[in-house]
Amino acid sequence: MKKKYIVFGAVAFSSICGFGQQPVNYVKKKIAKSTIEVVYSQYIQNGDHSAITGGIGTEKLLVYEPEIIINKQVDSLNAYSVDVGIDVITSASLDNIDFVMSSASRVSKRGYLRLGYERTVKQNRNLSFGGSGYFSIESAYTSLGASLSAEYTSPDKSKAFSAELESYFDDLRWGRLNGERPLRLVYPVELRYREWYDEYKRRSFNLNLSYQQTINEKMVIAFFPGASYQFGLLATPYHRVYFKDSSERVENVPDKRFKIPLGVQLNSFIGRRSVLRVYYRFYKDDFGIIAHTLNTEFAMKLTPGWTLTPLLHLYTQTAASFFKPYEQHDPSQQFYTSDYDLSAFNSYEAGIESRFAGIGKGEKGFFCNVITLRYSYYKRSEGLHAHLITLLMDFMNQKRK
């Protein structure tokens, strides 16, 4: 249930802050002493295929997501970052997983914190290393994470390579924010007569690589290969599955998953005031899912400080080999799920972004340098649809030379 909006929100925010949002022009910038990014997102979702109730039932969901990202450039070699946020989730289906059965709508919260450090090598200013630590908590899980990264830029600034290794260690037991003791996995209320799993931890390891090449003064291309491996409890304990004989069980999926994504992005100036960004991603995993993503953004600089960007995101995937809808599974199957995130579907996301830059340029101390407002509408072929609005305000305190 929650993973839908997390993935969707992450895609929207990464497209604001990630590679390709600004045309790469390799102008040497002044050292910024510190920046503060204030982000607020609101996500509204609806659909009729909730995995909590076996692939049928409401998926209505409302999420508020405030976030603050602080970057501190201590000197030309050292930089620190802090990312803290909270998600407030209101969902009718939460009543079907909580220990407390009450109103028609329940509220859940998720808080997270990421601390990062980056060091540029003094003897080679084109090489830098970094690391980060991560912590997240909500009622149904806690997560600890860490990452290590390295980045190299060629002396002429025409090539860049980066590598990042991430690891996450999740505990899926319920009760940390709800006062429930002892901690335990939570199952659908009618299936709590037994312990369905003897594992409650999930471990994830991600390798993210990127290579960026300037083709000419108007075009930049980048490649993003990667790999991901997960093991442990990969099923969601409170997801129901109904079978052909009307029997009912808790979702069961393999305890290992290997994923291979490969992305490529091309940024190209169209005239003097517009940039076309095209991104394609291929994805395959051993659950049986093969997916294709195509994302296009056309940034138009209407004035020196105002950029308007229409965007379109297309996606298609095949189903996991063990997915079936409500009451379509055979009782003899080893693995089974009715989670429509693992079904075959097509989707699109269409929206527009307005970016205002250089608002407080020239002011002393902290000033708002960039304001970005983005709205998008998301629709899946199986009926899920959502609205997402994101506001980003970038404050900075730049060192004067």
N, C-alpha and C positions, 0 to 999 in steps of 0.2 A: 504493500500500500504506500508506504512512505518513500520507497525507492523511486517511484515514478517522478515525484516532484523534485527529489534530490538530483536525479540525473538531468531532468529538464532544466532546472534552475542553473545547474552547473554549466550546461551547454550555453545557455544564454549569457551568463556572466563571463565565461571564458572567451566568448566571441567579442565581448567588450574589451577585455584586458589582454587577450592573447596575441600571438603572432599575427601580423597583418593588419591590425587595427590602424596603425600609423604607417604610411609609406616609409620604407627604409631609405634614408638619405645620407646616413653616416656623417652627419654634422656633429662635431665634437661639442658636447653640452657642458655647461658649468656644473660644478658639483652641487647637488641639492643636499642641504644639511638634513632635511627631513620632509616627508610627505605623509599626509593622512587622507585615506580614502574612506568615505562614508557611503555605504551601499544599503539601499532598502529595496527589497523585492516583495511583491505580493502575487501569490499564485492561487488560481481558482480552477478546480478540476471537477469534472462530472463524467459519469459513465455507468454502465450496467453489468460489469463483469468483475466484481470484487473477488479476489482470491481468498479473502477471509471467509467468505460464505460459499466457497466451492465453485467460483466462476460465474456466479449470478449475484445480483444485488447491487446496491448503490456504491459507487466509487466517489461520491461527493466529498470534496476536500477543500479546505481553505488554509493557506499557509502564509504567515507573516515572517519575513526574514531580514532583520537588521544585522549589519555587519560593519566592523571597523578594521581597517588595515593600516598599520603604522610602519613606515620604512624610515630608518635612521642611517644616514651616511655619515659615519664618524670622521673619516678622512678618505683619501683617495684609494685606500686599500681595504678598509673594513666597513661592512654594512650589516645592520640588524633589521629584523622585521617581526611584527606581532600581528596576528590575525585572530580576531575574536568575534563570535557571533552567536545568535540564538534563533532557533526556529520555533514558532508557536503554531501548532497544528490542530485544527478543528475538523473532526470527521465523524460522521454518523456510524461508520463501520468500526470505530474504536471501541464501541460498546460491546462488540462481539469478541474482543480479545482480552479486555481488562478483567481483573479479578472483581472489580466493582461494577455491577450492572445497574445503571441508573437512568439518566436522561436519554433523549434521542440523539444527543450529540455530546461527544467527549472531547477534552482538550489534552494534548500531549505537548511536551517541550523537549527540545534538544539543544544543548549548549556545546560549543567546541572552541578550542584554542590551539593555535599553531605558532611556534616560535622558530625563527630562522636566522641563520648567520651566513654571510658570504665573504670570502677573503680573496682578493686579487694578489697574485704572486708578484712580489716586489721586483724580482729579477726579470720577469716577463709579464708586462702589463696586459698582454693579450690572453692570459690564462687565469682562470678563477675557479675556486672550489667553494662548495656550500653544503650546508646541512640543516635539517629542521626536525623538530619534534612536534607531535600532534596528540591531542586528547579530545575525546568526544563522549558525551553521556546523554542518555535518555532512558525512559522507563525500561525499554526492551533490550538495551545493550549498552556496553561501554566499549570504547575503542582506543587503543594506543598505537601510535605510528611514528615512524622515523624515516628520513630520506637522506641520501647523499648525492651530490651532483657535481659535475665539472663542465666547464664551458671554455671553448677556445675560439678566438677570432683571429683570422689571418692578419698580418701586418698591414696589408692594403685594404682591410675591412670588407673584402669582397666575399669572404667565406666565413661561416661560423658553424661550429659543431658543439653539441651538448649531449650529455648523458646523465640520466637520473635513475637511481634505484630506490624504490619505495617499499616499505613493509608495514603492514597493519595487522594488529592482533586484537580480535574482537571477542567479547564475552556476551553471549546472547541470552543470559539469564535476566529475568524480570524482577523489578521491585526497588531499584535504587532510588528513584524519585517518587515512589508511591508508598514508602514506608512498609513494604512487604518484607518480612523476614521469616525463614531464611530465603536467600536468593534462589530462584528456580526458573526453569523454562515454563512458559505459560502456553497451555494448549487450549483449544476450543472447550468450552465449559462441559459439553456432553462427552468429551473424550479424555477427561482427566482421571479415568479409572486406572491408567497405566502410564509408565514412563516410556514414551515412544523413541527417545534417543538416549544413548549413553554418552554423548558428546555435547558440549555446550560452547566450544570455542571454534573460531574461524580464523584462518591465517591467510593473508594475501601478500603477494610479492609482484611488483610491477617494474619492468624495465622500459624506460621511455628514452628514445634516441631522436635526435633531430640534426639535419644537415641543411644549411641555408646557403644558397649560391646566388650572387648577383649576376644576371645574364647580361644586362646592359643598363644604361642610366634610367630606363623605364620599366624594367622587369626584374622581379626577384622570384626565385622558386625555392621551395623547401620540401623536404621529405621527413616523414615521421614514422619510422618503424618502431615496433615495440613487441613486448610479450608480457603475459600475466599468468600467474599460477596461484590457485586457491585450493585449500584443503581444510577439512574439518566439517562442521555442520553448515552445509550450504543451503539446506532447506530452511524455510521459515516455519517455526513451530506452530504458529496460530493459523496457518492456512489449511482449510478443509479441502478434502477431495471426496466426491461422491461417485460411486461405481454403478455399473449397469444393473447389478442386483439390488440397488438402493442401499447398499452398505456404505459406511463412512469411515475414513481414516484421516490421519494427519499427513500432509504432503511429505513425499520422500523423493529425493533426487540424489545423484551420485555425490560422493564425499570428496571428489577431486574435479577441478575444472582448469583447463588450459586454454588461453585465449591468445590470438594473434591479430593485432590491428596493424594496418599499413596505410598511412595518409600522405597526401601530396597537396601542396597549396601553391598557387601561382598568383602573384600580385602584379598588376600591370597598370601603368598610367594610361588613361584615355584622354588625350588632350592635355591641357595644363591644370585643370581643376577637378579631374575625376580619377578615381582609382577603382578598378574592378578586381575583386578578390574571389577566387574560385578554389574550393577545397573539396577533395574527394577522399573517402576513406573506405577501405575494404576490411571486413572483420570476419573471423572464423573461430569457432571453438569446438571442443569435443562433446558438447551437449547436442550438437547437430545444427547449430544456428550459423547461417551465413548471412551477412548483412552488407548493404551498400549505402553510403551516405554521400549526398551532393549538397554543398552549401555555397551559395553565391551572395555576395554583397557588392553593391555599387555605391561607393562613397562620392558624393558630389559636394565640393566646396563652394557654397553659394556666396559667402563673404569670407574675408581672411580669418574670421573666428568661428564661422558657423558651417558645420558639415552635416548634410542630411544623407542617410544611408538606408535605402530599401533593402530588405533581405529575404531570402527564400531558402528553406532547408527541406530537402527531400530525403526520405529514408525508407528502406524496405528490408525485411528479414524473413528467413524461413523459420519454421517452428522447431523447437527442441524435439528430439525423437520420442520423449515421454510425455509430451503435452497432449491433453485432450479436454474438450469442454465438459460441462456439467453432465454427470451420469453416462459418460462415454468410455470410461476406463474399464478394462477387464480386471476382475479381482486377482487374476494370476500374475499381473505385471509386477516386476521388481521395483520399478521407479514410476512415479506418477505425480503430475501437477496439473492444476487448472488455473495457473497464474498466467494471465494473458500477456504479461511482459515476455513470456517464453513462447508465445504463439506466433504464427505467421501473420504479418500485417504490413501495411504500407502507412506512411504518415507524412505530413507536411507541417512546416512551421513557417508562417509568413508574418512579417512585421516591418517596423520602421524605427530607425534610431536618429535622434537629433543630438548633436554634440556642439557645445559652445566652449571654445578654448580662449585662453589669454584674457580672462575676465578681469582678474585683479593684477595684471602685469604692471610692474613698477612700484607696487605698494611694498612697504616695509613689513617685516614679520610674516606671520601666516596670512595667506590670501587664497581665495578660491580660484584655482587656475583653470579647471575644467568642470563642466556640468554635462552629464550625459543622461538622456531619458530614452528608454527603449520600451516599446510595446510589441508583443507578438501573440499570435493565435496559433494553437497547436491542435491538430486533428489526426486521429488514427482511424484506419478503415474498419476496425471492430467497434467503433463508437465512442471511445474515449476522446474528450476534447477539453481544452484548457486555455486560460488567458494568463499571461504573465506580463507584469509591468515592473521595470527596474529603473531606479534612480541612482546615479553615481555622482558624487561630488568629490573632487580631487583638490585638497588643500596642500600648499607647499610653502616652505620657507627656504628660499634659495640663497646660497652664498654669493655675495657680490664680489666681482673681481675689479 
